[in-house]
Amino acid sequence: MEGIRQKIKRTGNKLIIDLPDDFKAEVFELILFPADDVTEKNEDHLNEWRNFSVRTLEGYYSKDEPDYSDVLIKEPNKKYNP
C-alpha cells in the first residue's frame, strides 16, 4: 500500500480529496495535520514528521495485504456500534 499525501483546503465543514485513478481501496484511514501557521522555517521539520508517519503506516501493510471484510467475522460484537 502506498500512502497519498496532499494538501487540501476545507470548504465549510467538507473536505474534497482527489484520488488517483488507480486508487482501489474502498475503506482507508485518514490522518489530518493542520497546516495553519506553517512557515518556511518549520515546514521542513513538519515534512520530516509527516513522511515518518506515512512510512511507519506503510510498514504495517504489505502490498499484497488481504482485504479483511465482514465475511471473516465469526461472531460480531453486539456492543460495537460504528
Summary of the structure (lengths in Angstrom):
residues: 82
radius of gyration: 16.8
end to end distance: 24.6
largest distance: 51.9
contacts: 84
relative contact order: 0.16
helix: 28%
strand: 5%
